Amino acid sequence: MPRSKLVRAAAVVFVLAALVAAAPAQGRDLLTVEFFSPAVDRTMKYNILLPDDYETSTARYPALYLLHGLTQNYTAWGLANGAPFYAGLYDDLIVVMPDAGNSWYVNWAENEDGQSNDWEDHIVRDVVRHVDWNFRTIARREGRAMTGLSMGGFGAITMGLRNPEMFISIGSTSGALEYGRQAAARIRGELEPRPRRTPTAEQAARRRQPNPLIGIDGFSSQEDRTPRGTMFATPEQAEAYDPFTLIKQVPRDDLPHIYLDCGTEDRLISGAQELAGYMAEENIPFNYMQMPGAHNASYWIEAIGHIMSVQYEVMQRALGQRPFGRRRAAN
């Protein structure tokens, strides 16, 4: 694995660090890591939040992975959705915010233009491995959780169910949980195809405009961040990324803890309610929350505090530690 480039406000020495620069944030400082991902054959970045005593301790820490939504990027949770503030409430938690473009966190069935679009492998193999190699994580299932918003909620639940040996807790806030089965139904002709919209010249120009916040060569515009190829070529490939199918295939004892929430004004709430209903009927342990809110940052800023507290507690219990044993009191 190539060496890392680490970005931060103050100069800090890490084993594989090559570059340090500033990233302002409330609460903890955001560190931006640049590395090469073989799964997608390109240089990628992720943001990470380290405990305040990381540099002076020798401890290992549990890690929570936060996945962004469609058209977002690795900066979303840190700059807009409150992750640095809430992470600052915990003395012993690493928070990782990776990037997967507009990929839906799927290993695409067919690629075009010489691209490699194994985006599930990018997260569960390359990002996790890079974090575990370069930071003092508790590099096993009990010390690893993952959640995401919208597209990222779909990704966290599906990847967690497809790789249950890797994560003790998986979660979704405002997740597009029905995406996989709807894709399967469209391929079968049971649902109308998604309407194709022809962008105006202005919209097309905006899609080609790089976002300076992302700062990844060839991967900073919406056009570049949208994979070229076919996500699912058959219904079976789509169903392989359907949480409603996957949850029935994972042995009960191997299921990770599952967290779901959604705003009551969000059209995606039906998927969360249906999956929660199934788990309740099957007596599968889970957490569910719905509260007033829509599909927007205002809701996610409220939700992240609850998500983090639940998944932190699940990891602490799995690690045999007292829940909230090192949680700070909020001011």
Stockholm file with secondary structure:
# STOCKHOLM 1.0

chainA/1-331         MPRSKLVRAAAVVFVLAALVAAAPAQGRDLLTVEFFSPAVDRTMKYNILLPDDYETSTARYPALYLLHGLTQNYTAWGLANGAPFYAGLYDDLIVVMPDAGNSWYVNWAENEDGQSNDWEDHIVRDVVRHVDWNFRTIARREGRAMTGLSMGGFGAITMGLRNPEMFISIGSTSGALEYGRQAAARIRGELEPRPRRTPTAEQAARRRQPNPLIGIDGFSSQEDRTPRGTMFATPEQAEAYDPFTLIKQVPRDDLPHIYLDCGTEDRLISGAQELAGYMAEENIPFNYMQMPGAHNASYWIEAIGHIMSVQYEVMQRALGQRPFGRRRAAN
#=GR chainA/1-331 SS CCCCEEECSSCCCCTTCCCCCCCCCSSSCCEEEEEEETTTTEEEEEEEECCTTTTTCCCCBCEEEEECCTTCCTTHHHHTSCHHHHHTTBTTCEEEECCCTTSTTCBCSEECTTCCCBHHHIIIIIIHHHHHHHSCBCCSGGGEEEEEETHHHHHHHHHHHHSTTTCSEEEEESCCTTHHHHHHHHHHTSSCCCCCCCCCHHHHHHHHSCCTTTCCTTCSSHHHHSCCEESCSSHHHHHTTCHHHHHHHSCGGGCCEEEEEEETTCTTHHHHHHHHHHHHHTTCCEEEEEESCCSSHHHHHHHHHHHHHHHHHHHHHHTTCCTTTTBCCCC
#=GC SS_cons         CCCCEEECSSCCCCTTCCCCCCCCCSSSCCEEEEEEETTTTEEEEEEEECCTTTTTCCCCBCEEEEECCTTCCTTHHHHTSCHHHHHTTBTTCEEEECCCTTSTTCBCSEECTTCCCBHHHIIIIIIHHHHHHHSCBCCSGGGEEEEEETHHHHHHHHHHHHSTTTCSEEEEESCCTTHHHHHHHHHHTSSCCCCCCCCCHHHHHHHHSCCTTTCCTTCSSHHHHSCCEESCSSHHHHHTTCHHHHHHHSCGGGCCEEEEEEETTCTTHHHHHHHHHHHHHTTCCEEEEEESCCSSHHHHHHHHHHHHHHHHHHHHHHTTCCTTTTBCCCC
//
